[in-house]
Amino acid sequence: MAGENADWIPEDVDLFRASPSRVYDYLLGGGCNFAVDRDWAEQAIEKMPWIRAAARSNRAFLRRAVVYCAEAGQRQFLDLGSGIPTAQSVHEIAHRTDPRCRVVYVDNERVAVSHSELLLATVPTAGIVEADMCDVDKVLGHPVTQELLDFSRPVTVISTAALYYIPDDDLAAKTARRYLDVLAPGSMFVLSHATLGPHERDKMKLADVLKMTKTLTSSATARSPEWILSLFDGMELVPPGLVYTPDWRPDRLQLAEESPWQAAVLAGVARKPD
Ligand SMILES: C[S@@+](CC[C@H](N)C(=O)[O-])C[C@H]1O[C@@H](n2cnc3c(N)ncnc32)[C@H](O)[C@@H]1O
């Protein structure tokens, strides 16, 4: 476990405020987190004991979705809110299908960005942009994006467990729409987003954790299945459609779960029609 004196810690990081990327890293078993993140996560686990399983389920969905897209012929990926590269990253997964796949990561947290820079220093086919994903012009016009991605050809836009850190509904929806609008036909969209499930008791526990996120550097907002589904307008959802993360094409590494709504995150993959 990394200590607060570790030399990987960027100078301008607030060590006294937990952050989404570092809390998530801790929940996934990573080592890029501080005491404040671990304390926050342990309190969240007390409120919602299955939160660690929910984080793993989201990450497993990301893996399966990237495999699906790469096998469907996608060779370019733009990962918005990519996080700390704790588990297998998108380029590592995509490169198993084709080492020529190109990946641009985007994150607005220093620790996530500096770890990605370290990991990607020797990977010419992938890069990281430090930006707020809502600044679409900055992300798309950034030299790393310009060099790696060709938007006249299909690009898969990924936003997993990230769009819900944009608190304003309109801004979140408009941000997603602006990325989808620039995509060529045949591009794909991989999305996962927090939602309050169907069961009152689970709902209340998640609502408690969401309240706790107000103390993080960015707070999280769960949204209705209808709102999440509307992000796919104009796209063709691939089967099984919008479902809880464990139910999206489970495989031998992630079997379907008995209570998939406890993952608290809806997931889907869609294709931009020709
Ligand atoms: C829970 S992590 C998810 C990481 C990864 N996408 C995954 O699904 O495994 C959320 C990430 O989104 C990033 N994030 C939140 N709001 C963002 C924004 N407005 N712009 C860019 N990144 C953002 C956070 O810094 C964090 O790294």
Ligand as a Chemical Component Dictionary entry (heavy atoms), coordinates in Angstrom:
data_LIG
# 
_chem_comp.id                   LIG 
_chem_comp.type                 NON-POLYMER 
_chem_comp.pdbx_formal_charge   0 
_chem_comp.three_letter_code    LIG 
# 
loop_
_chem_comp_atom.comp_id 
_chem_comp_atom.atom_id 
_chem_comp_atom.alt_atom_id 
_chem_comp_atom.type_symbol 
_chem_comp_atom.charge 
_chem_comp_atom.model_Cartn_x 
_chem_comp_atom.model_Cartn_y 
_chem_comp_atom.model_Cartn_z 
_chem_comp_atom.pdbx_ordinal 
LIG C1  C1  C 0  -15.145 5.682  -10.702 1  
LIG S1  S1  S 1  -13.826 6.173  -11.738 2  
LIG C2  C2  C 0  -14.150 5.177  -13.187 3  
LIG C3  C3  C 0  -12.893 4.800  -13.928 4  
LIG C4  C4  C 0  -13.120 3.974  -15.193 5  
LIG N1  N1  N 0  -13.873 4.721  -16.179 6  
LIG C5  C5  C 0  -13.819 2.669  -14.900 7  
LIG O1  O1  O 0  -15.009 2.535  -15.227 8  
LIG O2  O2  O -1 -13.197 1.764  -14.366 9  
LIG C6  C6  C 0  -14.389 7.774  -12.294 10 
LIG C7  C7  C 0  -13.323 8.567  -12.997 11 
LIG O3  O3  O 0  -13.931 9.653  -13.703 12 
LIG C8  C8  C 0  -13.097 10.787 -13.556 13 
LIG N2  N2  N 0  -13.909 11.996 -13.779 14 
LIG C9  C9  C 0  -14.961 12.429 -13.032 15 
LIG N3  N3  N 0  -15.450 13.568 -13.550 16 
LIG C10 C10 C 0  -14.692 13.855 -14.635 17 
LIG C11 C11 C 0  -14.699 14.925 -15.586 18 
LIG N4  N4  N 0  -15.595 15.903 -15.513 19 
LIG N5  N5  N 0  -13.771 14.914 -16.567 20 
LIG C12 C12 C 0  -12.847 13.926 -16.644 21 
LIG N6  N6  N 0  -12.794 12.893 -15.769 22 
LIG C13 C13 C 0  -13.706 12.860 -14.779 23 
LIG C14 C14 C 0  -12.572 10.672 -12.141 24 
LIG O4  O4  O 0  -11.415 11.447 -11.967 25 
LIG C15 C15 C 0  -12.312 9.182  -12.040 26 
LIG O5  O5  O 0  -11.013 8.861  -12.439 27 
# 
loop_
_chem_comp_bond.comp_id 
_chem_comp_bond.atom_id_1 
_chem_comp_bond.atom_id_2 
_chem_comp_bond.value_order 
_chem_comp_bond.pdbx_ordinal 
LIG C1  S1  SING 1  
LIG S1  C2  SING 2  
LIG S1  C6  SING 3  
LIG C2  C3  SING 4  
LIG C3  C4  SING 5  
LIG C4  N1  SING 6  
LIG C4  C5  SING 7  
LIG C5  O1  DOUB 8  
LIG C5  O2  SING 9  
LIG C6  C7  SING 10 
LIG C7  O3  SING 11 
LIG C7  C15 SING 12 
LIG O3  C8  SING 13 
LIG C8  N2  SING 14 
LIG C8  C14 SING 15 
LIG N2  C9  SING 16 
LIG N2  C13 SING 17 
LIG C9  N3  DOUB 18 
LIG N3  C10 SING 19 
LIG C10 C11 SING 20 
LIG C10 C13 DOUB 21 
LIG C11 N4  SING 22 
LIG C11 N5  DOUB 23 
LIG N5  C12 SING 24 
LIG C12 N6  DOUB 25 
LIG N6  C13 SING 26 
LIG C14 O4  SING 27 
LIG C14 C15 SING 28 
LIG C15 O5  SING 29 
# 
